[in-house]
Amino acid sequence: MSVAIDVRDVSKRFQLQGDRPSSLKERVVRRRRGTGSTPFWALRDVTIEIDAGETIGLLGHNGSGKSTLLKMIGGILKPTEGEVRVRGRIASLLELGAGFHPELTGRENVFLNGAILGLSKKQLETRFDDIVEFAELEGFIDTQVRNYSSGMYARLGFAVAVNVDPDVLLIDEVLAVGDENFQRKCLDRVSEFQQQAKTIVIVSHSPDLMRKICSRVAVLDHGRLVAFGTPGTAIRTFREHLLEQQVERRARLEAKHSDQQSDDATAAGRGDSATPSLSHGATQEAKRNFKVRITEIEVEHPHQDRRPYIYPGEPLSIRIRFDADEPVSDVVFGIGIYDNRDGRDLFGINTELLGRDVESVSGPGEVVFEIESVPLLDGTYPITVGVHSHDEGTVYDWSEQRHWFEVMNPDRRVGTVAMPVSVKVSVQHQPPSSTLAS
């Protein structure tokens, strides 16, 4: 199979300018000291080889270098180091409606935008009706574009771009334009390109979309390529990096909070009024009384000696070890499971809801929550563990999303929940009709 896109040891550096001088004196001083610009490497040593006919996804956090790489593939940016080679005609959907003039009508902008994308007037006249029909703008095509809604504007831009006949199609976060019906049409058109063996490179923040349409996915993190492989493996790496960043941010916040507590304690020793109010902005740290302390949390599954993740439907145990310096009789242990993608709480349960009265605790002990079958698809899922009284008025201790488990989706199912589904197909074969001789 021939190589359509060859990215070799590519790096891209930008110069970040400081604040512009506001006076003549500032300009003179800055000229003597230098420009004040700071180099920023948006990409570092990225190598990717894409075969003709492949659909490749670029995934990463904001600022990871995805769009920069796509623009270099499209020839809009030149690499500072390395080389990019693309074979075939390119169509770029990097910014829908780029080149539209607000004072021109939709009809006039179709010809203007089409010319920018490399189509001749004759080609545009032939495809004009298809463009307007795809954009669903038959009643507004002779209206000035400045009167269009943002959705109408985006639909027309997409309709023009996909009517170019490219060998390589570059898409940057534009499959979410318009309503649900139009998004489906966009995906159908991408599927048509795939059936025609077009090479597609797409930037998106949607792992589910990547899994659905991509053959391979490249993950970028702070300008460096950290994974390039099957969608499931790449998406898991992406979510691991996001979770690591989340844990690092939480650690920094906790360190800052710990320093603040130390300052508050010092101030209290001097008689300053620095005691937090439980009803106004009190920290959770201030609410804990530690009569029951969480000493250790372990997330376990049967295959952890061979792999760090589970498959949908496999069991999982959350083991909580605790210690109580004195007997405590009003105790409830609970867990919460969250979706790391948007922070939603997916599931919560505690010993009281399960009908398991812990009664009195004293000294060390452990509580194990056993999930027989995890009904989740690909993702990293943080866990919160807490110990509180039955009325939840007293919080003894808790651990807020410091532990997690991973689910690896081995197939191309999309979404969050793994529903057990079976299918039965019944086809009635009609006997072929006989031909009667006249």
N, C-alpha and C positions, 0 to 999 in steps of 0.2 A: 504494500500500500504506500502511495506517495505521501510525502510530508507537505502539508499545506502552509503551516506556520512554524517557523523555527526561531525561537527566542534563545539566544546564547549569551550567558554571563552578562545580562543586562542590568545596569544601574542607572538611576536617574537622580540628579542633584538639582535642587532649587535653591535660590538665594532668598532668604526671608529678610525683607527690609524692616527696619525699625520705624518708629514714628517719624513722620515727615517734619522737618524743621518749620517752625511757625514764624521765625523772624530772620532777618539778614544776619544778625550776630550768630544765631544758632547754625546757619548754613556755613559761615566762615569757620566756626569752631569745629563742626563735624567734618568739614573738608580737611582740616589739618589732622584730625584724629583718624580719618578714614571714613568709609561709607557706612559703617555700622551694620552691615548686612551679616546674616548668619547662615551658613550652609545647612541645608536640610536634605537628607537622602530619603527620597520617597520610595526608592527600590534599591536593593542591594543584591547583586550576583544571582539574578533569577534566570533559570534555564528551564524552558518548557518546549517540548516537541509535540506538535498536534498533527495527526494524520488527516488526510482529506476525508470528508464525510463524517468526522467526529463532532459531537456536541460537547463542549467543554465549559464547565462552570468555574467562575472566579469568586471565591468566598472569603470573607474576612470582616473584621470590625471596621468601623468608620476610621479612615486614615491609614488603612493597611496597605494601600497602593494599588487596589483593584482597578480603579478607573484610570489611573496613570498608566498601568500596563496596557489596558485596552486602547487607550489613545495612542500609545506607541505602536501597537499592532496596526492601528488604523492610519498611521503616518502623520497624525496630528502633532505628536511630540517626537523628538529625536532623543535617543538614549545618550546619556553622558558617557557611559562605557558599554561595551558589548555591541551586539548586532541583532536586528530583527529582520527576518526575511519572510515575505508573504507571497504565495503563488496564487494568481487568479485575481479576478475583479472583486473589490471590497464594497460592501454597503454597510454604513455605520448608523446605528440607531442610538447615538450617544446623547443627543438632546433633541427631543421631538420638537419640530417646528423651528429649528435653527434655520434662519434665512427667511422666515415669514416676515412680511411687512404689514403692520397693523392697519394701514390705510388702504391696502389692497383687498379685494374680495377673495373669498375662498378659491374661486375659479382661477383668478390671476396668481394666487400664491401656489396653487398646484403646479403651474407651469414654471414659476420662479424656483420653488423648492426642488422640483424634479430636475431642472437644469443644473442646480448645484450638486445634485446627486449623480449627474452624468447622463441623464436621459435626454434624447433629442426631442424636438417639438413634435415630430411625427410619432415617435414612440408614446409620448404623453397623450396625444390625441387619441391613439388607439386604446390606451388604458384608462382614459379619463373616467368613463362611466363606471368601470370596476372600482376605481379609487373612491369615487363619490358614494357608491353603494356600500363599500366596505366601511367607510367612515360614518355612514348613516346620516348624511348631511344634505340629502336631496333638496330639502326645502330652504336651505341656508347657504348654498354654495355661491350665490351671487350677493351675499351680505359681506360687509367689511369684517375682516378678521378681528378687529378691535372690539366688535360686539359679541364675539364668541365667548362662551364660558371656557374655563380651563379644560374641562373634559372634552368639549368640541374641538378645541385647539389641538389637544394631544391626539385625539382620534384622527384628525386630518393629517397630522404629521406622521403618524404610524402608517396610515393607509398609503401615503406617498412612498414612504421608505420601503415598505415590503413589496411594492410593485416594481422595484428595481430587480433585475435578474442577476444576483451576485453569485460568485463562487464561495465567498467568505462573508458571513453576516455577523456583525458585532452589535451586541445589545447591552445597554447599560441601564438597568433598573427601569425599563419602560413597559414591562408586561403587566404592570398594575394600573394602567391608565383606564379611564372610563368605568362603566358599571360592570357587573358580573358577567352579563351576556357578551359585552365587548371583549372582556378579558379572555373569555372562552374562544372567541373568534381569533384573537391574537395567538393563543396557544395552538389552535388548529392550523393557522398559517405557518407557525414554526414547525409543526409536524409535517406539513407539506414540504417544507425545505429539507427536513431530515430525510423524507422519502426520496427526494431528488438528489440525495448524497451531497448536500451543501455542507460546508464546514461552518459551525456556529460556535461563537464564544460569547458567553452571557455572564454579566455581573448581576448578582441578586443577593438580598439579605434573607431570602427564603430557602432554608435547607430542604423543605418539602418539594419546592419547585425544582431544585437541583436534582433531588432523588428521582423525580418524575421524568425529566427530559434529558438529563446529562449522562453520557457514557463514562466520563471521568470528571473529577473536581480538583482544582488547585486551591489550596488554602494559603493565604498570605497573612503574615503577622508582622506589623511594623516594618513593612517593606521587604521582608524575606519570605521565601517559599518554605513552608514548614510541612506541607503534605501535598502529594499529587497522586491520586489513585481512584479507586472505585468510590462512588458517592457515599456509601455507608461508612467506610473507613475514614474518608476525608472529613465528613460532617462530624464524626466523633472527635477527631483531632481539633476541629474548629470549636466545638463546644467545650472541650477540655481547656483550650486556651482562654476562652471567655470566662470559664469558671475560675481558672488560676488568677486572672486579673481581678475578678470579683473578690476572691479570697484575699488578695494583696491589698485591695482598697479597704476591705473590712478590717484587716490587721492594722493598716495605717490609722483608720478612724478609732479603733480600740486603743491604740497607743496614744493617740491624741487625747482620747477620753480619759485614759489612765493618768496622763500628765495633768489634765484639768482637775481630776479628783484629788491628786496630790496637792495642787495649788489650793483647792478648796479646803483641804484638811489643814494646810498651813495657815490659811486665812482664819479658819475656825479657831485655831490655837491662839491667834492674836485677838480673838473676840469679834472678827468681822462677821457680818450676816451673809454667809455664803451657802447656807443649807438649802438643797433643792426642794422645791415644792412638789409633792406627789401629784397634785392636781394640775400643775402648770409646767409642762415640759420636763417632767421628771424622767430620768434615765431608767432603763430596766435594771441597771446595776443597783440603783438606789432602792428598788422594790424587793430585791432578794434578801432573804434572811439567813440562808445557808444552813438551816437546821437539818436539811437533807441535801447533800452535795453530790452532784454527778462527777464521778471520778474517771470514767472511761466509757467511750461509745465505740462499738464495733459493728460494721455493716458486713454481713457474711452471706455467701452463697456457695452452693455445692462445688462449683468449678473454679473457685478463686485461685487455686494452685496452678491452673493452666491459662486463665485469662482474667483480666480485671473487670470485665463487663458480663452482663447476663443477656440472654436472649428473651424476647417476649414470651410470657407464659411460664418462665422458670421461677423457682421459689427464692425468697430473700428473708433474712433474719436481721433484726436490729436489736443488738444486745446493749443494755444500759447497766453499767455498774455504778453503785452509789454507796454512800457512807453517811451514817447519822450518829452524831456524838451522844445523843440522848434519845430516848423513845419518843416517836412522833406517831400519832394515831390517825391524823386526818391527812391522808396522802393519796394523790392520784398521779400516775405516770402517763404521759401522752406523747404522741409523735405527730408530726405534720410533714407532708411531702409536697414539694413545689415544682413548678415548671420553670427551669432556669432561663427559658427564652423570654418570658414576659412576667415572671414573678408570681403568676397565679398559684393559689393553693389548690392542689389537686385532690388531696385526701387528708383527713385528720381523724384520729381515733385515740381513745385513752382506756385505761383499765376500768373506769367506771362504766363507760358505754358498753364495754365488752362483758359486763357483769362479773368482773373479777375484783373483789374487794381486797385491797392490799393489807387491810387492818393496820397493825402497828409495825413500824420499822425501827430497828435499833442496830447500830454497827454497820458492817459492810453487807451488801447483798446485790442481787441483780434481777432485772426484769428483761424478758426477751419477747419482742413482738415478732411473730412469725407470719409472713405473707406467703400463702401457699402458691399463688400464681400471680406474677406481676403483669397486669393488663396494659402495658405501655409499649409504645414503639420507640424508635431511636431518640436518644436524648440523655442529658445529664440532669439528675434530679436531686436537688439539695434536700436535706432532712433537718427539721427542727425537733429537738427533744426537750420536754419540760416536766417539772415536778411541782405540783401545786395542791392546794387544799380543795375539798369538794366544791366549795362555793366559789373557787377561783379568786378569792379575795387575798389569799396569801400565796406568793410564789417563792418556793424554796430555792430552786435553781433551774437553769435551762441552758441549752446550747442552740444558738440561732444559726441554722444553715451552715454549720462548720463541717458537716459530713455529707456525703452524697453517694449515689450509686449511678452506674451507667447502664443503659440498655442499648444493645447493638441490634439493629434491624437487618436481618440477613437477606431480605428480598426488597421489592420495589413498592411495598405498601407505603402509603403516606398518611400523615396525621399524627395524632398523639396516642390514641387508644388502640390497643390490639384486640379487636373483636374476633371471637372464634366464629368463623363462617365456613359453611359447606355449600356446595352447589350441585344441583342435579339438572341434567340436560336430557330432554326427551325430544327426539326428532322423528317425525313420521315421514318415511320415504314413500313418495307416490310412485307407483309403477309407471314406466314410460308409456305415453299414449301411442297406440298402434296406428299405422298409416294404412288406410284402406285404398286398395287399387280401384280405380274408376273402371 
